[in-house]
Structure formats: structure tokens, C-alpha cells
Amino acid sequence: MNDNSIWFGRPGALRKLWAPTGGIVATRDRDTSLFTNKAGGTRTTRALDGARQYALNYAALGRASFEYLNQFQQGHMGPGPFVLIDPGRRNLLTVNQSSATSQTGDTRGFSANASGSSILSVDSPWGGLPKMFSWSFSTSTPASPTLLLSKPSNVTGWLGIPVLARPYTWWCTVVGGPIDVQMRIDWYNATSFISSTSGSAVTTSTTVPRVASVKNAAPPAGALWALCYVAPVSATIGAGETLSFLNFMFQEGVDADPAWTGGTGIYPVTFLSMPEKYGFDEPGMLVSPTAVLQEVR
């Protein structure tokens, strides 16, 4: 399943936008500087993270369609945050989360709740990504162990990953244990927790990577946000055991994609510009408007 539509608006009031006839520019820029050293060599420095600027290029828009977007540009819809769901991004997690800590080499974007446990970013011997997320347990049967993938933004009102009324699948590849592992999605409305959806427990192996998932998870009525968890079954955890996660993916659809795709997160966007030009004696038709929106943190 893949919805190719662009969705935009206030949380809880997203609207499907018209397909831009001139295409979409959605480059994720990471600030890069180039310099030469005294030995004549060339080096670069590059920002760890980046942000997307979206340019939706319309050849023409009727006045009513233009005004919907223009209301956000001019402030009628308040200061935000605003949501843009880009159909080109399959994995809705951040870079460090989706890559199991390969971006930063540390555990930012994750938090564990389990007595006597520790989390680390370690080298991966399994190929693919250079790092993997390691969760080690020093005590047996810790109470209510959970691993939370943090919300992507701390902007006020941004409670998690924005979702629509359609099915989602949350999955990862894991080795270690053997421990029974469940995947869980918590759903939130505009202010608070609603309910959870959990997948079937999968018993991990120390020699064969296993896929753990919750598939075809339907957001309950009123759900605007999702948070993703890993919830191992406490009774199956022994002291000295470790779970190693090779990748993570939260996506739309009834089943896991055949292959993992890296994510760059869904962040609030703000309007930068949208020129207003109409042809001679025809104010009802806007000529070549381009809506430019910027991700913010």
C-alpha cells in the first residue's frame, strides 16, 4: 500500500493537496563547507543533521485552491506547527532511529525503561549498516521493560509522528537473547494517550536475525500521533542477555516492505513564500505559484 498524495495542514485537520504539475523539490540539505589545508589537500566539514525545504511547483491554481495554502502563508491558520506528509518518504523515523544509531554513533532518539539495563551504539558485524543498537540486561525479568523511540521534534504541540486514518506497520530486525520481543505503537490525540496496538511476540536468536513487527495497525478514532516502542516479554529475559537491533522502520501499509529504507523524520514545517500572480483580467486563476515550506526543529 502506498498513498502518493501530499497531505498538509494543522494536526488533526490535514488536507490532501493537488499534485503539483511542475513537480516537487524536496532536497534535504546538510550544511557543508569546503576548505584547503597548508599541504594543498582539500577537506570538508559537514553538519551531522539536515532539514528539508519543499517547493511545490504549480503551473496554475484556481483562486479557491490557492487561498487554502495562502491562509497558512498569511497567518490565518495561526503560527503552527503545520504537518506535511511527503509520499516520497517511506520510513517515518529519524535518521539515527531508522539506522539503529549509525548516523551519530550514540543512542540519541532512544530511551530504555528497564531496571539494570543499558543501551549503546556498537559496531555491527551483520553487514549493511555500520552500527547497531544494543540493549543489555544485567538482571532477570525486569519489570515492564520498554524501549521508546522518541518523538522527532520538541516543538510545542508535536506529540509524536503524525498519522492519518490508514494502516501502519512498525518493524525491525533483531538478534540476541533468546528473548520474546513485541513491537508496540501508542496512539495519541491532540493532548493525551488513547490506546496501544501490539504485535505478536517473536523469539530472537543469537545466530539468525529475526523480524519483529506489528502489522496493519489501524489508528483509533481521533488519533493524530504515534510513538513506537519495543516491549520485550519480561519473563523471557535473563541476566547477561543482550538484544541487538539492526534497523527500524515505521511505515504506512498492511505489511512490512520487502526491504528496509532509511528515514529522515517528519518535522514541523513553516511557510516561507508563495507568490501571487494572475493573468490580465483573470484574478480567479493564479499563474505558476510555488509554495515553499521549510522543516523546523
Buried (B, 14 or more C-beta within 10 A) or exposed (E): EEEEEBBBBBBEEBEEBBEBEBEBBBEBEEEEEEEEEEEEEEEEEEEEBBBBBBBBBBEBBEEEBBBBBBBBBEEEBEEBBBBBBBBEBBBBBBBBBBBBBBBBBEBBBBEBBBEEBEBBBBEBEEEBBBBBBBBBBEBBBBEEBBBBBBBBBEEEEBBBBBBBEEBBBBBBBBBBBBBBBBBBBBBBBEEEEBEBBBBEBBEBBEEEBBBBBBBBBEBEEEBBBBBBBBBBBBEBBEEEBBBBBBBBBBBBBEEBBEEBEBBBBBBBBBBEEBEEEBEEEEEEEBBEBBBBBBBBE
